[in-house]
Amino acid sequence: MSRLPSYRFAGRTAVLTGAASGIGEQLAYGLAHRGAHLVLIDVDEDRLQPVATRIRHAHPAITVETIVADLADRAAVEGVATRVLAEHPAIGLLINNAGIALGGRFDQVGVEQFEKVMNVNFRAPLLLTHALLPALKAEPGSHLVNVSSLFGLIAPPGQSAYCASKFALRGLSEALRGELADDAIGVTTVHPGGIRTRIAESALVGTNVPESDVEPNRKLFAALLSFPPEKAAELILGAVAKRRARLLIAVSAKAPDLLARLLPVGHARIVRTLTSVSVKAAGRQKASATR
């Protein structure tokens, strides 16, 4: 099929998960600025409603709908899909952005914790995309965005659940890009690096992770999150407009991706060594600060 034309935002409905903070919040503002009608979804109502209120005040001509739902709950996800389909039989854009993290080695995390990460980061996008596909097909030239991660490109120790979910989302997205081409639906897979969001402070901690390891790992994770979320959102919307298949955001994603391409096997040892050194350094800083 021929190349898809540039995506047109104005006047179309965009469905966005994880819209209450971070990249999702900035995507909501960017979409509104471009004239898109919004369906904003998040589990945190206290943060979601102010985002919607700001958009309504700044852009009174567009419609802004909010849905509060826990995407870890399958019934809640199915309820979201049913509601969206009933009110919006045709949608132009679906952005699966919501995500949670879980710190700890595989033998330190509970199965239920692992499943929760998989449910939010992979099952929810899977279910929403499958259910809303008729609405995407009903809007000529629609588009799908799945936000994977740097950890959908490399797999550092201590991130087994998050990596599993983000690698799965990457695989689904790349397969869908080929399948949906005949329906003139574009697909973009996004791999953000260290974006300044709340994911570090809201990350789950494995039930068997020693207390002494929690703060150094959280501190290290937070220190890596420096790229402005508003800039990340603009890059994503630009990629949608251009119908790009893949977007890596920040050097913290681009450099490891290049390393993995150059050293398909050997890069894992380098990542493991760097992770270990960084965690130990963070631990020493914590110990020094408490003396």
Backbone bond lengths (Angstrom), bond angles and torsions (degrees), N, CA, C in turn:
res aa  C-N    CA-C-N  psi(-1)  N-CA   C-N-CA  omega(-1)  CA-C   N-CA-C  phi
1 M - - - 1.445 - - 1.519 110.01 -
2 S 1.324 116.47 156.56 1.452 121.05 -179.53 1.528 110.80 -72.97
3 R 1.309 115.45 161.76 1.464 121.53 -179.47 1.520 110.83 -61.35
4 L 1.337 115.96 138.06 1.455 120.20 179.78 1.528 110.41 -69.61
5 P 1.319 117.47 145.07 1.463 119.67 175.70 1.521 110.39 -70.18
6 S 1.310 117.09 164.95 1.461 121.24 178.34 1.523 110.41 -54.91
7 Y 1.324 115.66 143.20 1.462 119.31 -179.40 1.523 110.10 -73.02
8 R 1.322 116.32 136.49 1.465 122.41 178.29 1.530 108.48 -104.94
9 F 1.319 117.78 119.79 1.463 123.11 -177.42 1.524 112.87 -84.29
10 A 1.313 116.97 -41.85 1.469 121.53 -170.54 1.521 111.98 -60.09
11 G 1.338 115.21 131.41 1.448 121.32 175.10 1.507 115.24 82.67
12 R 1.322 117.62 -7.39 1.460 121.17 179.11 1.527 110.40 -99.34
13 T 1.322 115.64 157.34 1.463 120.61 178.95 1.517 110.08 -92.16
14 A 1.341 115.61 131.51 1.461 122.05 176.47 1.524 109.10 -114.59
15 V 1.326 116.61 130.36 1.465 122.90 177.28 1.522 107.14 -105.35
16 L 1.328 116.42 125.46 1.465 121.58 -171.70 1.518 110.79 -133.35
17 T 1.333 117.57 123.65 1.466 120.96 175.61 1.529 109.77 -96.48
18 G 1.329 115.16 156.98 1.463 119.79 -178.47 1.506 112.07 64.85
19 A 1.342 116.08 42.87 1.465 121.21 -170.16 1.524 114.36 -90.77
20 A 1.321 118.52 -0.21 1.463 119.96 -171.70 1.521 114.54 -86.54
21 S 1.325 117.77 -16.00 1.459 119.31 -177.74 1.524 109.94 -161.04
22 G 1.337 115.81 174.29 1.447 121.15 174.15 1.512 114.63 59.68
23 I 1.320 116.07 -140.94 1.460 121.11 -179.55 1.520 110.68 -60.13
24 G 1.336 117.22 -40.12 1.464 120.67 -178.15 1.517 112.37 -60.65
25 E 1.321 117.00 -44.38 1.468 120.60 178.34 1.525 110.24 -60.38
26 Q 1.317 116.41 -45.16 1.465 120.07 -178.98 1.532 111.45 -68.66
27 L 1.318 117.25 -33.20 1.464 120.02 174.48 1.527 110.51 -63.57
28 A 1.322 116.56 -39.55 1.465 120.38 178.89 1.527 110.67 -61.01
29 Y 1.338 116.68 -45.03 1.462 119.74 178.49 1.530 110.97 -63.93
30 G 1.329 116.57 -42.66 1.460 120.17 -179.60 1.517 112.96 -65.46
31 L 1.313 116.56 -39.53 1.465 120.57 177.59 1.524 110.99 -65.45
32 A 1.328 116.09 -43.13 1.463 120.03 178.61 1.520 110.84 -61.71
33 H 1.330 116.40 -42.37 1.464 120.87 178.88 1.524 111.26 -60.23
34 R 1.331 115.92 -30.23 1.470 120.72 180.00 1.530 112.52 -88.93
35 G 1.329 117.24 3.21 1.462 120.66 173.99 1.508 115.89 88.43
36 A 1.337 117.71 16.69 1.464 120.54 179.03 1.523 110.61 -83.62
37 H 1.333 116.55 141.48 1.459 121.71 168.99 1.520 107.82 -77.97
38 L 1.334 117.20 145.30 1.459 120.19 -167.84 1.521 114.50 -122.58
39 V 1.325 114.83 139.02 1.462 122.81 165.38 1.521 105.08 -119.34
40 L 1.328 116.23 106.90 1.466 122.27 -173.71 1.525 109.89 -103.37
41 I 1.325 116.68 128.03 1.461 122.31 -174.14 1.525 109.86 -123.58
42 D 1.335 115.99 133.59 1.464 120.39 176.45 1.522 109.10 -164.23
43 V 1.309 116.59 158.90 1.457 121.39 177.59 1.530 111.24 -83.34
44 D 1.323 117.25 -21.50 1.469 122.88 -174.35 1.528 110.58 -97.41
45 E 1.320 116.11 92.95 1.472 120.43 -176.77 1.525 111.70 -65.17
46 D 1.332 117.61 -36.33 1.461 121.08 -177.48 1.524 112.05 -63.23
47 R 1.302 117.61 -29.90 1.464 121.04 177.55 1.530 111.82 -92.36
48 L 1.324 116.49 -30.20 1.468 120.20 -176.57 1.522 112.51 -70.17
49 Q 1.320 116.68 -44.36 1.469 119.17 -174.64 1.533 113.26 -63.04
50 P 1.341 119.82 -41.30 1.471 118.99 175.94 1.527 113.02 -61.91
51 V 1.337 116.90 -34.78 1.467 119.90 177.01 1.529 109.46 -61.99
52 A 1.326 115.85 -47.11 1.467 120.25 179.77 1.523 111.62 -63.14
53 T 1.332 116.80 -40.02 1.465 120.86 -179.46 1.530 111.11 -64.23
54 R 1.321 116.46 -42.99 1.470 119.86 178.52 1.528 110.86 -61.32
55 I 1.312 116.36 -40.68 1.471 119.98 -179.18 1.528 110.37 -68.17
56 R 1.306 117.07 -42.56 1.481 120.05 -179.91 1.521 111.04 -61.42
57 H 1.332 116.36 -40.11 1.466 119.60 179.69 1.529 111.45 -68.88
58 A 1.322 116.51 -38.78 1.466 120.39 -176.71 1.523 112.67 -80.07
59 H 1.357 115.93 -27.24 1.477 120.38 -175.32 1.529 110.15 -135.78
60 P 1.327 117.30 71.28 1.475 120.28 -175.10 1.529 114.21 -64.61
61 A 1.312 118.05 -14.87 1.466 120.23 -176.97 1.529 112.65 -81.40
62 I 1.327 117.63 -15.22 1.464 118.75 -178.91 1.526 110.27 -103.02
63 T 1.323 116.60 158.38 1.460 121.38 177.93 1.528 108.84 -96.00
64 V 1.325 115.54 139.12 1.457 121.72 179.95 1.527 108.54 -129.51
65 E 1.313 115.76 115.07 1.456 122.21 179.23 1.522 108.40 -112.14
66 T 1.328 117.03 139.57 1.464 120.40 177.78 1.528 109.88 -117.37
67 I 1.319 114.97 143.54 1.463 121.91 175.68 1.519 107.75 -131.99
68 V 1.326 116.04 121.75 1.460 120.84 177.66 1.526 107.71 -96.17
69 A 1.327 116.45 120.57 1.463 120.14 -176.67 1.513 110.48 -156.08
70 D 1.329 115.39 144.98 1.456 122.07 174.92 1.521 107.82 -91.58
71 L 1.329 116.42 107.70 1.453 120.50 -174.84 1.531 112.83 -74.18
72 A 1.329 117.41 -3.05 1.460 120.06 172.74 1.519 111.20 -77.30
73 D 1.328 116.61 -16.87 1.459 124.07 -177.57 1.524 109.58 -96.81
74 R 1.322 117.29 115.55 1.465 120.50 -176.47 1.525 111.84 -58.72
75 A 1.327 116.95 -42.33 1.462 119.85 -179.65 1.528 110.98 -62.32
76 A 1.335 116.72 -36.81 1.461 120.64 178.74 1.523 110.59 -66.40
77 V 1.322 117.24 -41.79 1.462 120.79 178.68 1.521 110.20 -63.15
78 E 1.328 116.55 -44.44 1.465 120.04 178.99 1.524 110.89 -63.44
79 G 1.341 116.45 -35.34 1.464 119.98 176.74 1.517 112.00 -65.92
80 V 1.328 116.43 -39.45 1.460 120.69 176.58 1.529 110.01 -60.84
81 A 1.320 116.38 -47.08 1.469 120.74 -178.90 1.529 111.53 -61.67
82 T 1.320 116.03 -42.85 1.471 120.06 179.36 1.519 111.19 -62.01
83 R 1.319 116.29 -43.39 1.471 120.72 -179.76 1.524 111.27 -65.81
84 V 1.331 116.63 -44.67 1.468 119.79 -179.45 1.524 110.36 -62.44
85 L 1.328 117.00 -45.22 1.469 120.42 -179.26 1.526 111.64 -62.68
86 A 1.329 116.47 -38.96 1.464 120.01 -178.78 1.522 111.56 -65.81
87 E 1.321 117.02 -36.30 1.463 121.09 -176.14 1.525 113.61 -96.33
88 H 1.342 116.26 -19.63 1.469 120.24 -177.23 1.532 109.30 -138.78
89 P 1.316 118.16 80.03 1.466 120.50 -179.46 1.517 113.95 -64.52
90 A 1.336 116.55 -14.81 1.469 120.72 175.45 1.523 108.04 -134.84
91 I 1.330 116.94 125.67 1.465 121.18 177.18 1.524 109.23 -127.18
92 G 1.332 115.10 146.34 1.454 119.18 -177.86 1.515 113.82 -89.74
93 L 1.339 116.55 -28.76 1.460 119.10 -171.04 1.523 110.54 -148.13
94 L 1.320 115.80 131.05 1.465 122.06 172.67 1.517 107.64 -120.96
95 I 1.339 115.92 122.31 1.462 120.86 178.60 1.527 108.47 -117.70
96 N 1.330 116.25 109.40 1.463 122.37 176.19 1.521 107.93 -88.84
97 N 1.329 115.22 94.59 1.456 121.70 -173.08 1.526 113.63 -111.09
98 A 1.326 118.45 -24.90 1.464 121.52 -174.53 1.527 111.20 -60.54
99 G 1.335 115.15 142.75 1.458 118.91 178.60 1.515 112.10 -165.58
100 I 1.330 115.62 154.60 1.464 121.68 175.45 1.523 108.01 -133.36
101 A 1.342 115.62 157.53 1.458 121.64 -179.33 1.521 109.97 -116.32
102 L 1.325 115.17 161.21 1.465 122.11 178.97 1.512 108.33 -143.24
103 G 1.334 116.38 119.66 1.457 120.67 -179.07 1.518 112.35 -96.43
104 G 1.329 115.70 140.46 1.456 120.32 177.39 1.513 111.63 136.10
105 R 1.329 115.76 147.97 1.457 119.70 174.89 1.523 110.21 -63.40
106 F 1.324 115.70 160.56 1.461 120.92 -176.95 1.524 111.95 -55.47
107 D 1.343 116.80 -37.22 1.467 119.36 -179.22 1.528 112.63 -82.09
108 Q 1.346 116.80 0.88 1.467 120.51 179.07 1.523 112.68 -106.81
109 V 1.318 117.28 -8.22 1.466 119.98 -177.79 1.518 109.84 -106.73
110 G 1.326 115.37 145.64 1.451 120.03 177.43 1.518 111.29 -77.61
111 V 1.319 115.96 153.70 1.463 120.24 179.19 1.525 111.00 -61.31
112 E 1.328 116.93 -39.33 1.466 119.83 178.97 1.526 111.08 -64.28
113 Q 1.324 116.91 -38.22 1.466 120.38 176.23 1.528 110.38 -63.44
114 F 1.316 116.01 -45.18 1.468 121.34 179.45 1.527 109.43 -59.43
115 E 1.319 115.74 -45.65 1.468 120.45 -178.65 1.526 111.53 -64.12
116 K 1.324 117.61 -35.97 1.463 119.77 179.43 1.518 110.91 -62.58
117 V 1.337 116.69 -42.72 1.461 120.41 177.55 1.526 110.43 -62.73
118 M 1.314 116.89 -45.10 1.463 120.61 177.73 1.528 111.21 -61.50
119 N 1.315 116.46 -38.45 1.471 120.31 -177.69 1.524 112.01 -67.02
120 V 1.332 117.03 -43.31 1.462 120.36 -179.33 1.533 111.05 -74.52
121 N 1.330 115.68 -46.90 1.466 120.19 -170.86 1.518 113.98 -82.36
122 F 1.334 117.31 -26.90 1.465 119.10 -178.09 1.524 114.15 -122.28
123 R 1.350 117.13 -50.84 1.465 117.69 -175.99 1.524 111.88 -64.05
124 A 1.328 117.92 -40.47 1.469 119.64 -179.99 1.524 112.07 -61.73
125 P 1.344 119.78 -48.98 1.464 118.99 175.43 1.532 112.57 -59.98
126 L 1.337 116.28 -39.15 1.465 120.45 177.78 1.523 110.67 -58.84
127 L 1.341 116.81 -50.99 1.461 121.14 -177.03 1.527 111.54 -66.33
128 L 1.330 116.84 -44.39 1.461 119.62 -178.75 1.527 111.40 -64.68
129 T 1.319 116.01 -43.54 1.464 119.21 179.73 1.513 110.91 -63.40
130 H 1.322 116.75 -43.83 1.469 120.51 -179.20 1.520 110.99 -63.73
131 A 1.334 116.29 -44.15 1.468 120.07 -177.37 1.523 112.45 -71.72
132 L 1.335 116.72 -35.65 1.464 120.48 -175.16 1.528 113.27 -92.55
133 L 1.315 116.65 -0.01 1.462 119.48 -179.81 1.530 113.00 -57.72
134 P 1.347 119.12 -40.07 1.479 118.37 176.13 1.528 112.76 -59.06
135 A 1.340 116.73 -35.92 1.462 120.11 179.60 1.527 110.75 -72.03
136 L 1.321 117.52 -34.98 1.463 120.81 175.79 1.529 110.33 -67.73
137 K 1.317 116.49 -40.19 1.467 120.26 179.21 1.529 111.54 -67.94
138 A 1.341 116.01 -26.93 1.463 120.20 -178.84 1.523 112.53 -76.44
139 E 1.339 116.79 -13.73 1.467 121.75 179.30 1.527 108.07 -109.41
140 P 1.319 118.53 105.19 1.468 120.45 -177.69 1.536 111.87 -55.76
141 G 1.331 116.17 133.39 1.460 120.32 177.49 1.506 114.02 74.06
142 S 1.327 117.88 31.56 1.460 121.16 -179.42 1.529 110.84 -76.66
143 H 1.352 115.75 178.81 1.463 118.95 -174.42 1.524 110.45 -150.88
144 L 1.328 115.09 147.28 1.463 123.22 178.44 1.521 108.88 -122.03
145 V 1.334 116.51 133.97 1.467 122.09 175.42 1.524 108.68 -123.55
146 N 1.314 116.66 126.57 1.459 121.77 172.74 1.526 108.31 -116.36
147 V 1.325 116.01 122.12 1.454 120.98 -178.72 1.527 108.69 -90.48
148 S 1.323 115.78 103.45 1.459 122.01 175.79 1.527 107.13 -85.98
149 S 1.316 118.28 -126.43 1.457 120.07 -175.81 1.524 109.97 -172.46
150 L 1.326 115.36 167.40 1.456 120.46 165.31 1.525 109.03 -53.78
151 F 1.357 115.14 -35.86 1.458 120.03 -179.10 1.523 112.22 -82.37
152 G 1.325 116.37 12.89 1.451 122.11 164.70 1.517 109.88 -100.42
153 L 1.344 115.63 2.41 1.468 122.83 178.76 1.524 111.43 -115.25
154 I 1.335 116.16 -39.13 1.456 122.12 176.86 1.526 107.85 -129.73
155 A 1.348 116.17 162.57 1.467 119.59 -175.51 1.527 110.49 -130.75
156 P 1.339 117.86 86.15 1.468 120.16 179.98 1.525 111.48 -74.12
157 P 1.331 117.08 153.53 1.466 120.48 175.95 1.528 110.96 -57.78
158 G 1.328 115.78 147.29 1.454 120.98 177.67 1.511 114.36 86.86
159 Q 1.345 117.32 3.97 1.460 120.95 -178.48 1.534 111.13 -132.18
160 S 1.322 116.90 36.85 1.463 120.14 -173.93 1.527 112.54 -61.15
161 A 1.322 117.74 -43.83 1.474 120.07 -178.17 1.520 111.13 -68.57
162 Y 1.326 115.65 -47.10 1.465 119.51 -178.35 1.522 110.46 -63.07
163 C 1.338 116.38 -43.78 1.468 119.74 179.30 1.528 110.94 -63.68
164 A 1.319 116.71 -43.91 1.462 119.70 -179.90 1.525 111.06 -58.02
165 S 1.338 116.03 -43.17 1.460 119.75 -178.36 1.524 111.83 -68.99
166 K 1.321 116.85 -39.73 1.468 120.14 -175.92 1.534 112.37 -79.31
167 F 1.339 117.88 -32.28 1.462 119.94 172.49 1.530 109.45 -65.91
168 A 1.336 116.85 -39.78 1.467 120.85 178.67 1.529 110.86 -62.74
169 L 1.325 116.38 -43.38 1.454 120.15 179.90 1.523 111.01 -65.39
170 R 1.316 116.45 -37.94 1.465 120.48 176.04 1.526 110.78 -61.04
171 G 1.338 116.68 -46.46 1.459 120.21 -179.78 1.513 112.55 -62.17
172 L 1.335 116.08 -43.90 1.463 120.02 178.20 1.524 110.61 -60.86
173 S 1.315 116.43 -44.49 1.466 121.23 -177.39 1.526 111.56 -62.57
174 E 1.326 115.94 -44.12 1.458 118.87 -177.36 1.528 111.45 -68.16
175 A 1.335 116.70 -35.57 1.462 119.22 175.80 1.532 110.84 -67.42
176 L 1.334 115.99 -42.41 1.464 119.94 -179.45 1.517 112.14 -64.11
177 R 1.317 116.74 -33.51 1.466 118.78 179.65 1.531 110.56 -57.95
178 G 1.323 116.20 -42.84 1.453 119.45 178.11 1.512 112.61 -70.91
179 E 1.329 116.96 -39.67 1.460 120.70 -177.11 1.525 112.83 -70.15
180 L 1.339 116.52 -36.60 1.463 119.91 -173.82 1.527 113.71 -89.25
181 A 1.317 116.16 -2.65 1.467 119.18 179.82 1.528 111.14 -59.34
182 D 1.329 116.82 -39.21 1.463 120.13 -179.05 1.527 112.51 -68.08
183 D 1.350 115.99 -18.39 1.467 120.42 177.54 1.520 111.89 -95.96
184 A 1.336 116.55 7.79 1.472 122.60 -179.54 1.528 111.56 58.29
185 I 1.341 116.15 36.23 1.461 122.32 175.63 1.525 107.90 -108.55
186 G 1.334 116.64 121.89 1.448 120.40 177.91 1.518 111.65 -81.96
187 V 1.325 116.98 152.94 1.465 122.28 178.25 1.526 109.01 -134.65
188 T 1.326 116.39 128.80 1.457 121.93 176.21 1.522 109.31 -121.26
189 T 1.333 116.35 128.14 1.459 121.64 173.08 1.523 107.77 -101.87
190 V 1.330 116.43 127.00 1.465 121.53 -176.49 1.520 109.58 -109.83
191 H 1.333 115.15 133.12 1.471 121.56 177.53 1.523 108.84 -121.72
192 P 1.337 117.70 87.40 1.469 119.47 177.59 1.524 110.92 -73.42
193 G 1.337 114.77 146.41 1.457 120.12 171.00 1.516 108.95 -88.83
194 G 1.320 117.51 -130.41 1.461 121.01 -177.19 1.517 112.38 -84.16
195 I 1.307 117.21 85.80 1.470 121.84 -179.70 1.530 109.42 -91.16
196 R 1.306 116.69 139.11 1.468 121.55 -177.36 1.527 110.14 -75.12
197 T 1.338 115.83 90.75 1.466 121.87 -179.57 1.528 108.96 -131.40
198 R 1.335 116.29 -174.07 1.463 121.86 -179.39 1.531 112.25 -89.97
199 I 1.330 118.31 7.51 1.464 119.65 -172.17 1.528 112.44 -63.38
200 A 1.339 117.96 -31.90 1.468 119.56 179.71 1.525 110.91 -68.64
201 E 1.326 116.68 -46.07 1.462 119.13 -177.92 1.517 112.69 -72.39
202 S 1.329 117.41 -23.77 1.460 120.46 -179.33 1.525 113.13 -98.73
203 A 1.332 117.07 1.21 1.464 120.71 -177.64 1.526 111.30 -64.72
204 L 1.318 115.51 142.74 1.461 121.35 173.40 1.526 108.57 -75.55
205 V 1.336 115.91 154.98 1.465 121.50 177.90 1.514 107.68 -120.77
206 G 1.335 116.05 133.31 1.460 120.62 -179.95 1.520 111.98 -54.22
207 T 1.329 116.08 141.29 1.464 120.74 -174.85 1.525 112.84 -61.70
208 N 1.331 118.15 -25.80 1.468 121.15 -178.03 1.529 113.12 -108.88
209 V 1.324 117.24 17.15 1.458 120.16 175.43 1.529 108.72 -76.64
210 P 1.336 119.09 126.35 1.465 120.54 178.98 1.527 111.41 -57.62
211 E 1.313 116.21 141.08 1.455 120.99 -178.38 1.524 111.61 -57.18
212 S 1.332 116.55 -33.98 1.467 120.52 -178.47 1.529 112.56 -67.09
213 D 1.349 117.04 -19.20 1.469 120.92 -179.18 1.518 113.02 -92.13
214 V 1.322 116.46 -16.25 1.470 119.83 -171.53 1.524 111.74 -64.61
215 E 1.329 116.68 -54.44 1.464 120.12 -173.86 1.532 112.97 -67.28
216 P 1.349 119.81 -42.40 1.461 118.85 176.91 1.528 112.71 -59.12
217 N 1.324 116.32 -41.80 1.466 119.21 179.57 1.526 111.34 -68.04
218 R 1.318 116.75 -40.67 1.467 120.02 178.68 1.530 110.38 -65.25
219 K 1.332 115.45 -40.78 1.462 120.29 179.88 1.528 110.65 -64.19
220 L 1.343 116.16 -42.89 1.456 120.16 178.57 1.512 110.89 -62.97
221 F 1.338 117.02 -45.75 1.458 122.82 179.74 1.527 109.66 -58.08
222 A 1.337 116.48 -47.54 1.465 120.56 -177.82 1.526 111.53 -64.53
223 A 1.350 116.45 -36.71 1.469 119.99 -178.47 1.525 112.15 -65.32
224 L 1.319 116.82 -27.07 1.461 121.07 -179.62 1.533 112.30 -78.33
225 L 1.334 116.40 -13.22 1.462 120.61 -174.98 1.526 109.86 -93.04
226 S 1.316 116.91 89.60 1.461 120.31 -174.18 1.526 114.35 -125.78
227 F 1.319 118.72 -16.17 1.461 121.15 -176.50 1.530 109.42 -75.03
228 P 1.339 119.19 132.11 1.470 121.52 -175.67 1.536 112.34 -63.38
229 P 1.330 117.82 129.42 1.466 119.92 -179.00 1.523 113.45 -63.54
230 E 1.345 116.85 -31.11 1.469 119.15 179.65 1.531 111.12 -66.86
231 K 1.335 115.64 -34.35 1.464 119.50 177.19 1.524 110.63 -71.73
232 A 1.331 116.29 -38.72 1.461 120.49 177.06 1.524 110.53 -61.20
233 A 1.334 116.63 -42.58 1.466 120.74 -179.85 1.524 111.31 -62.47
234 E 1.324 116.41 -41.48 1.462 119.51 179.26 1.525 111.32 -65.10
235 L 1.323 116.83 -37.65 1.464 120.09 177.36 1.529 110.70 -64.67
236 I 1.325 116.33 -39.73 1.468 120.00 179.22 1.523 110.88 -65.11
237 L 1.324 117.40 -46.51 1.463 120.35 -179.31 1.529 110.86 -66.33
238 G 1.333 116.44 -33.40 1.459 119.25 174.69 1.516 111.42 -65.50
239 A 1.332 116.82 -38.48 1.463 121.13 178.09 1.526 110.89 -66.36
240 V 1.328 116.79 -37.04 1.465 120.56 176.20 1.527 109.85 -63.20
241 A 1.331 116.27 -48.04 1.463 120.26 -178.76 1.523 111.50 -57.22
242 K 1.336 115.71 -37.85 1.469 120.79 -178.03 1.523 112.95 -89.82
243 R 1.351 117.06 -1.80 1.466 123.09 179.31 1.532 111.67 62.17
244 R 1.324 116.49 37.12 1.460 119.81 -179.93 1.528 110.92 -70.51
245 A 1.313 116.55 141.29 1.460 121.57 -178.70 1.521 111.85 -76.34
246 R 1.325 116.23 -31.47 1.465 120.33 -170.91 1.514 109.79 -146.86
247 L 1.331 116.07 135.97 1.456 120.91 178.89 1.517 109.16 -133.52
248 L 1.325 116.35 121.29 1.461 122.38 171.52 1.516 107.86 -103.41
249 I 1.328 116.40 130.31 1.458 120.65 -176.08 1.521 110.10 -112.27
250 A 1.317 116.19 123.54 1.465 125.72 175.12 1.527 111.42 82.63
251 V 1.312 114.68 153.61 1.462 121.45 178.10 1.523 110.41 -59.59
252 S 1.336 116.10 -31.10 1.469 120.31 -178.99 1.522 112.15 -64.99
253 A 1.324 118.28 -14.61 1.466 121.57 172.33 1.525 110.71 -102.06
254 K 1.323 116.39 -39.06 1.467 120.27 -175.48 1.525 112.67 -68.33
255 A 1.334 117.38 -41.88 1.468 120.26 -178.21 1.528 111.75 -66.23
256 P 1.341 119.56 -48.43 1.469 118.67 177.77 1.533 112.59 -63.53
257 D 1.326 117.26 -34.42 1.467 119.90 177.73 1.523 110.34 -62.52
258 L 1.332 116.31 -43.31 1.464 120.51 178.25 1.525 110.57 -63.91
259 L 1.327 116.43 -41.28 1.461 121.08 178.90 1.530 110.34 -61.33
260 A 1.326 116.27 -43.51 1.471 120.33 -179.65 1.520 111.66 -65.98
261 R 1.321 116.66 -32.97 1.467 120.13 178.77 1.534 110.73 -72.51
262 L 1.341 116.01 -39.10 1.459 120.09 -179.00 1.527 112.04 -74.47
263 L 1.349 115.55 -35.88 1.469 121.17 -178.00 1.526 109.07 -127.92
264 P 1.311 118.02 78.53 1.475 121.26 -174.58 1.524 113.88 -56.13
265 V 1.326 117.56 -32.94 1.462 121.38 178.47 1.530 110.95 -105.04
266 G 1.311 116.97 -46.31 1.459 121.88 -174.30 1.516 114.90 -64.34
267 H 1.340 117.86 -24.72 1.465 118.80 -177.22 1.525 111.95 -63.51
268 A 1.341 117.37 -27.26 1.466 120.52 -177.39 1.525 110.86 -62.39
269 R 1.324 117.39 -39.68 1.466 121.07 178.80 1.525 110.48 -65.39
270 I 1.322 116.94 -40.16 1.463 121.06 178.79 1.524 110.55 -64.07
271 V 1.335 116.21 -46.16 1.474 121.05 179.46 1.525 109.87 -61.82
272 R 1.336 117.33 -42.37 1.472 121.15 -179.64 1.524 110.76 -62.57
273 T 1.319 116.64 -43.29 1.466 121.01 -179.86 1.520 111.23 -64.84
274 L 1.341 116.58 -46.53 1.460 120.46 -179.61 1.524 111.10 -63.64
275 T 1.327 116.97 -38.73 1.472 120.54 178.75 1.516 110.54 -63.46
276 S 1.326 116.59 -46.33 1.463 121.31 -179.40 1.521 111.71 -61.60
277 V 1.327 116.31 -45.64 1.470 121.01 179.87 1.526 110.68 -62.44
278 S 1.316 117.03 -42.79 1.466 121.36 -177.47 1.520 111.25 -66.63
279 V 1.338 117.57 -41.98 1.465 120.90 179.73 1.523 110.49 -65.26
280 K 1.326 117.17 -42.21 1.462 120.48 179.04 1.531 111.20 -63.46
281 A 1.348 115.68 -39.59 1.467 119.74 178.44 1.515 110.85 -63.86
282 A 1.339 116.27 -41.54 1.471 120.34 178.47 1.521 110.61 -64.09
283 G 1.345 116.44 -37.07 1.457 120.42 177.96 1.519 112.00 -65.53
284 R 1.328 116.46 -41.48 1.471 120.17 177.97 1.525 111.18 -63.30
285 Q 1.344 116.18 -39.31 1.462 119.15 178.14 1.513 111.11 -63.21
286 K 1.314 116.54 -39.69 1.473 120.30 178.73 1.522 110.35 -64.26
287 A 1.353 115.59 -43.21 1.470 119.43 -178.84 1.519 110.85 -63.35
288 S 1.324 116.70 -40.99 1.468 121.23 -179.98 1.518 110.76 -64.58
289 A 1.344 115.87 -39.18 1.471 120.70 -177.34 1.523 111.96 -68.47
290 T 1.350 118.08 -24.63 1.465 120.82 -176.70 1.517 113.06 -94.08
291 R 1.336 116.95 -1.99 1.473 119.11 -179.57 1.523 111.17 -77.77
